Amino acid sequence: PALCTDNGAMIAWAGAERLALGLTDDLAAPARARWPLDGRTQPMVGHGRLGAKV
């Protein structure tokens, strides 16, 4: 609960837990700058101030 206010801390903790269990990833999945939480919506395609919208 103490880490629930910081997304970076939560991600790091989850990674540490997985590493402690010997769970690794080959990192073959590409990084996505924008990943919609709702798969039913239409993806945004175009260009914004910070680059292409996905």
Gaussian input, Z-matrix of N, CA and C with variables (Angstrom, degrees):
# hf/3-21g

backbone

0 1
 N
 C     1     B1
 C     2     B2     1     A1
 N     3     B3     2     A2     1     D1
 C     4     B4     3     A3     2     D2
 C     5     B5     4     A4     3     D3
 N     6     B6     5     A5     4     D4
 C     7     B7     6     A6     5     D5
 C     8     B8     7     A7     6     D6
 N     9     B9     8     A8     7     D7
 C    10    B10     9     A9     8     D8
 C    11    B11    10    A10     9     D9
 N    12    B12    11    A11    10    D10
 C    13    B13    12    A12    11    D11
 C    14    B14    13    A13    12    D12
 N    15    B15    14    A14    13    D13
 C    16    B16    15    A15    14    D14
 C    17    B17    16    A16    15    D15
 N    18    B18    17    A17    16    D16
 C    19    B19    18    A18    17    D17
 C    20    B20    19    A19    18    D18
 N    21    B21    20    A20    19    D19
 C    22    B22    21    A21    20    D20
 C    23    B23    22    A22    21    D21
 N    24    B24    23    A23    22    D22
 C    25    B25    24    A24    23    D23
 C    26    B26    25    A25    24    D24
 N    27    B27    26    A26    25    D25
 C    28    B28    27    A27    26    D26
 C    29    B29    28    A28    27    D27
 N    30    B30    29    A29    28    D28
 C    31    B31    30    A30    29    D29
 C    32    B32    31    A31    30    D30
 N    33    B33    32    A32    31    D31
 C    34    B34    33    A33    32    D32
 C    35    B35    34    A34    33    D33
 N    36    B36    35    A35    34    D34
 C    37    B37    36    A36    35    D35
 C    38    B38    37    A37    36    D36
 N    39    B39    38    A38    37    D37
 C    40    B40    39    A39    38    D38
 C    41    B41    40    A40    39    D39
 N    42    B42    41    A41    40    D40
 C    43    B43    42    A42    41    D41
 C    44    B44    43    A43    42    D42
 N    45    B45    44    A44    43    D43
 C    46    B46    45    A45    44    D44
 C    47    B47    46    A46    45    D45
 N    48    B48    47    A47    46    D46
 C    49    B49    48    A48    47    D47
 C    50    B50    49    A49    48    D48
 N    51    B51    50    A50    49    D49
 C    52    B52    51    A51    50    D50
 C    53    B53    52    A52    51    D51
 N    54    B54    53    A53    52    D52
 C    55    B55    54    A54    53    D53
 C    56    B56    55    A55    54    D54
 N    57    B57    56    A56    55    D55
 C    58    B58    57    A57    56    D56
 C    59    B59    58    A58    57    D57
 N    60    B60    59    A59    58    D58
 C    61    B61    60    A60    59    D59
 C    62    B62    61    A61    60    D60
 N    63    B63    62    A62    61    D61
 C    64    B64    63    A63    62    D62
 C    65    B65    64    A64    63    D63
 N    66    B66    65    A65    64    D64
 C    67    B67    66    A66    65    D65
 C    68    B68    67    A67    66    D66
 N    69    B69    68    A68    67    D67
 C    70    B70    69    A69    68    D68
 C    71    B71    70    A70    69    D69
 N    72    B72    71    A71    70    D70
 C    73    B73    72    A72    71    D71
 C    74    B74    73    A73    72    D72
 N    75    B75    74    A74    73    D73
 C    76    B76    75    A75    74    D74
 C    77    B77    76    A76    75    D75
 N    78    B78    77    A77    76    D76
 C    79    B79    78    A78    77    D77
 C    80    B80    79    A79    78    D78
 N    81    B81    80    A80    79    D79
 C    82    B82    81    A81    80    D80
 C    83    B83    82    A82    81    D81
 N    84    B84    83    A83    82    D82
 C    85    B85    84    A84    83    D83
 C    86    B86    85    A85    84    D84
 N    87    B87    86    A86    85    D85
 C    88    B88    87    A87    86    D86
 C    89    B89    88    A88    87    D87
 N    90    B90    89    A89    88    D88
 C    91    B91    90    A90    89    D89
 C    92    B92    91    A91    90    D90
 N    93    B93    92    A92    91    D91
 C    94    B94    93    A93    92    D92
 C    95    B95    94    A94    93    D93
 N    96    B96    95    A95    94    D94
 C    97    B97    96    A96    95    D95
 C    98    B98    97    A97    96    D96
 N    99    B99    98    A98    97    D97
 C   100   B100    99    A99    98    D98
 C   101   B101   100   A100    99    D99
 N   102   B102   101   A101   100   D100
 C   103   B103   102   A102   101   D101
 C   104   B104   103   A103   102   D102
 N   105   B105   104   A104   103   D103
 C   106   B106   105   A105   104   D104
 C   107   B107   106   A106   105   D105
 N   108   B108   107   A107   106   D106
 C   109   B109   108   A108   107   D107
 C   110   B110   109   A109   108   D108
 N   111   B111   110   A110   109   D109
 C   112   B112   111   A111   110   D110
 C   113   B113   112   A112   111   D111
 N   114   B114   113   A113   112   D112
 C   115   B115   114   A114   113   D113
 C   116   B116   115   A115   114   D114
 N   117   B117   116   A116   115   D115
 C   118   B118   117   A117   116   D116
 C   119   B119   118   A118   117   D117
 N   120   B120   119   A119   118   D118
 C   121   B121   120   A120   119   D119
 C   122   B122   121   A121   120   D120
 N   123   B123   122   A122   121   D121
 C   124   B124   123   A123   122   D122
 C   125   B125   124   A124   123   D123
 N   126   B126   125   A125   124   D124
 C   127   B127   126   A126   125   D125
 C   128   B128   127   A127   126   D126
 N   129   B129   128   A128   127   D127
 C   130   B130   129   A129   128   D128
 C   131   B131   130   A130   129   D129
 N   132   B132   131   A131   130   D130
 C   133   B133   132   A132   131   D131
 C   134   B134   133   A133   132   D132
 N   135   B135   134   A134   133   D133
 C   136   B136   135   A135   134   D134
 C   137   B137   136   A136   135   D135
 N   138   B138   137   A137   136   D136
 C   139   B139   138   A138   137   D137
 C   140   B140   139   A139   138   D138
 N   141   B141   140   A140   139   D139
 C   142   B142   141   A141   140   D140
 C   143   B143   142   A142   141   D141
 N   144   B144   143   A143   142   D142
 C   145   B145   144   A144   143   D143
 C   146   B146   145   A145   144   D144
 N   147   B147   146   A146   145   D145
 C   148   B148   147   A147   146   D146
 C   149   B149   148   A148   147   D147
 N   150   B150   149   A149   148   D148
 C   151   B151   150   A150   149   D149
 C   152   B152   151   A151   150   D150
 N   153   B153   152   A152   151   D151
 C   154   B154   153   A153   152   D152
 C   155   B155   154   A154   153   D153
 N   156   B156   155   A155   154   D154
 C   157   B157   156   A156   155   D155
 C   158   B158   157   A157   156   D156
 N   159   B159   158   A158   157   D157
 C   160   B160   159   A159   158   D158
 C   161   B161   160   A160   159   D159

   B1=1.4647
   B2=1.5233
   B3=1.3225
   B4=1.4652
   B5=1.5265
   B6=1.3365
   B7=1.4632
   B8=1.5199
   B9=1.3213
   B10=1.4644
   B11=1.5206
   B12=1.3130
   B13=1.4572
   B14=1.5215
   B15=1.3122
   B16=1.4572
   B17=1.5259
   B18=1.3412
   B19=1.4639
   B20=1.5240
   B21=1.3292
   B22=1.4582
   B23=1.5156
   B24=1.3271
   B25=1.4642
   B26=1.5219
   B27=1.3170
   B28=1.4650
   B29=1.5257
   B30=1.3299
   B31=1.4614
   B32=1.5284
   B33=1.3255
   B34=1.4639
   B35=1.5227
   B36=1.3197
   B37=1.4723
   B38=1.5294
   B39=1.3323
   B40=1.4655
   B41=1.5274
   B42=1.3329
   B43=1.4569
   B44=1.5175
   B45=1.3248
   B46=1.4646
   B47=1.5237
   B48=1.3297
   B49=1.4685
   B50=1.5279
   B51=1.3316
   B52=1.4636
   B53=1.5338
   B54=1.3291
   B55=1.4565
   B56=1.5226
   B57=1.3290
   B58=1.4610
   B59=1.5312
   B60=1.3267
   B61=1.4651
   B62=1.5257
   B63=1.3346
   B64=1.4568
   B65=1.5155
   B66=1.3229
   B67=1.4588
   B68=1.5236
   B69=1.3168
   B70=1.4580
   B71=1.5193
   B72=1.3040
   B73=1.4538
   B74=1.5179
   B75=1.3256
   B76=1.4640
   B77=1.5286
   B78=1.3268
   B79=1.4632
   B80=1.5260
   B81=1.3281
   B82=1.4575
   B83=1.5281
   B84=1.3137
   B85=1.4635
   B86=1.5250
   B87=1.3358
   B88=1.4642
   B89=1.5284
   B90=1.3024
   B91=1.4690
   B92=1.5198
   B93=1.3201
   B94=1.4675
   B95=1.5163
   B96=1.3230
   B97=1.4650
   B98=1.5206
   B99=1.3151
   B100=1.4666
   B101=1.5205
   B102=1.3171
   B103=1.4469
   B104=1.5137
   B105=1.3372
   B106=1.4628
   B107=1.5232
   B108=1.3068
   B109=1.4545
   B110=1.5263
   B111=1.3064
   B112=1.4534
   B113=1.5229
   B114=1.3148
   B115=1.4522
   B116=1.5128
   B117=1.3233
   B118=1.4607
   B119=1.5232
   B120=1.3208
   B121=1.4602
   B122=1.5229
   B123=1.3024
   B124=1.4573
   B125=1.5296
   B126=1.3310
   B127=1.4648
   B128=1.5217
   B129=1.3231
   B130=1.4581
   B131=1.5246
   B132=1.3010
   B133=1.4552
   B134=1.5156
   B135=1.2896
   B136=1.4511
   B137=1.5149
   B138=1.3076
   B139=1.4526
   B140=1.5148
   B141=1.2924
   B142=1.4503
   B143=1.5130
   B144=1.3037
   B145=1.4673
   B146=1.5190
   B147=1.3398
   B148=1.4585
   B149=1.5232
   B150=1.3321
   B151=1.4536
   B152=1.5158
   B153=1.3121
   B154=1.4629
   B155=1.5156
   B156=1.3172
   B157=1.4612
   B158=1.5138
   B159=1.2959
   B160=1.4639
   B161=1.5008
   A1=113.36
   A2=118.44
   A3=120.05
   A4=111.69
   A5=117.19
   A6=120.59
   A7=112.59
   A8=118.25
   A9=121.48
   A10=113.92
   A11=119.26
   A12=120.49
   A13=111.98
   A14=118.55
   A15=122.57
   A16=109.05
   A17=116.92
   A18=120.36
   A19=112.19
   A20=117.16
   A21=120.26
   A22=111.76
   A23=116.57
   A24=120.65
   A25=110.51
   A26=116.97
   A27=120.19
   A28=110.72
   A29=117.31
   A30=120.92
   A31=110.14
   A32=116.82
   A33=120.68
   A34=110.89
   A35=117.13
   A36=120.53
   A37=110.42
   A38=116.36
   A39=119.89
   A40=110.30
   A41=117.03
   A42=120.64
   A43=112.20
   A44=117.13
   A45=121.00
   A46=111.05
   A47=116.50
   A48=120.42
   A49=110.43
   A50=117.15
   A51=120.53
   A52=110.96
   A53=116.68
   A54=120.37
   A55=110.96
   A56=117.27
   A57=121.46
   A58=111.44
   A59=117.02
   A60=121.52
   A61=112.42
   A62=116.34
   A63=120.46
   A64=113.55
   A65=117.25
   A66=121.41
   A67=108.87
   A68=116.51
   A69=120.85
   A70=109.69
   A71=116.17
   A72=122.79
   A73=107.86
   A74=116.54
   A75=119.12
   A76=112.27
   A77=117.28
   A78=124.16
   A79=112.38
   A80=117.07
   A81=120.80
   A82=111.95
   A83=117.97
   A84=120.88
   A85=109.13
   A86=117.28
   A87=119.44
   A88=111.70
   A89=115.68
   A90=120.57
   A91=108.85
   A92=116.14
   A93=120.91
   A94=108.08
   A95=115.54
   A96=119.84
   A97=111.63
   A98=116.60
   A99=121.16
   A100=108.06
   A101=116.66
   A102=121.11
   A103=107.31
   A104=117.74
   A105=119.59
   A106=111.64
   A107=116.12
   A108=121.22
   A109=111.57
   A110=117.13
   A111=121.98
   A112=108.70
   A113=117.90
   A114=122.26
   A115=113.97
   A116=117.66
   A117=120.84
   A118=112.84
   A119=118.03
   A120=120.53
   A121=110.55
   A122=115.68
   A123=121.15
   A124=109.20
   A125=118.11
   A126=119.41
   A127=111.27
   A128=115.93
   A129=121.01
   A130=108.08
   A131=116.91
   A132=120.98
   A133=107.29
   A134=116.68
   A135=121.05
   A136=109.69
   A137=115.81
   A138=120.48
   A139=109.59
   A140=115.65
   A141=121.99
   A142=110.00
   A143=116.42
   A144=120.89
   A145=111.75
   A146=117.31
   A147=120.67
   A148=113.13
   A149=117.22
   A150=119.85
   A151=111.69
   A152=115.47
   A153=120.75
   A154=111.00
   A155=115.13
   A156=120.72
   A157=107.93
   A158=116.18
   A159=121.22
   A160=108.73
   D1=-32.31
   D2=-178.28
   D3=-67.80
   D4=-26.46
   D5=-178.05
   D6=-90.05
   D7=-5.11
   D8=-172.78
   D9=-70.35
   D10=-6.11
   D11=179.55
   D12=-96.03
   D13=-4.84
   D14=-176.50
   D15=-128.96
   D16=108.08
   D17=-177.65
   D18=-60.24
   D19=-39.87
   D20=179.76
   D21=-61.81
   D22=-41.85
   D23=178.65
   D24=-66.07
   D25=-38.94
   D26=179.70
   D27=-65.33
   D28=-41.79
   D29=179.43
   D30=-66.41
   D31=-43.40
   D32=178.90
   D33=-62.74
   D34=-41.80
   D35=-179.83
   D36=-64.88
   D37=-43.33
   D38=178.33
   D39=-60.94
   D40=-40.75
   D41=177.39
   D42=-64.55
   D43=-40.63
   D44=178.27
   D45=-64.24
   D46=-40.01
   D47=178.16
   D48=-64.03
   D49=-44.35
   D50=179.63
   D51=-64.69
   D52=-40.79
   D53=178.81
   D54=-63.80
   D55=-40.90
   D56=178.88
   D57=-62.45
   D58=-29.69
   D59=178.38
   D60=-86.42
   D61=-1.55
   D62=-179.62
   D63=80.69
   D64=13.55
   D65=179.12
   D66=-86.06
   D67=119.30
   D68=179.93
   D69=-123.10
   D70=170.09
   D71=-178.65
   D72=-133.65
   D73=143.98
   D74=179.70
   D75=-82.79
   D76=1.57
   D77=177.42
   D78=57.97
   D79=31.29
   D80=179.62
   D81=-79.00
   D82=-19.37
   D83=179.91
   D84=-74.05
   D85=131.65
   D86=-179.65
   D87=-72.85
   D88=148.92
   D89=175.50
   D90=-77.29
   D91=140.63
   D92=178.46
   D93=-123.35
   D94=127.28
   D95=-178.76
   D96=-66.97
   D97=-35.80
   D98=179.68
   D99=-131.49
   D100=121.51
   D101=-179.63
   D102=-129.16
   D103=110.16
   D104=-176.15
   D105=-63.72
   D106=142.29
   D107=178.58
   D108=-79.64
   D109=-22.39
   D110=-178.62
   D111=-108.51
   D112=107.21
   D113=-178.03
   D114=-70.86
   D115=-9.86
   D116=-178.83
   D117=-86.53
   D118=-12.00
   D119=-178.20
   D120=-85.60
   D121=158.75
   D122=176.97
   D123=-74.38
   D124=135.01
   D125=177.88
   D126=-67.80
   D127=146.69
   D128=176.42
   D129=-83.83
   D130=126.02
   D131=178.63
   D132=-124.68
   D133=132.57
   D134=-179.98
   D135=155.22
   D136=-160.74
   D137=-179.64
   D138=-126.93
   D139=136.22
   D140=176.31
   D141=-117.74
   D142=-173.41
   D143=-179.70
   D144=-62.39
   D145=-30.06
   D146=-176.04
   D147=-101.55
   D148=11.55
   D149=178.84
   D150=120.83
   D151=-164.61
   D152=-175.91
   D153=-68.74
   D154=140.94
   D155=174.50
   D156=-92.90
   D157=139.48
   D158=-179.32
   D159=-109.81

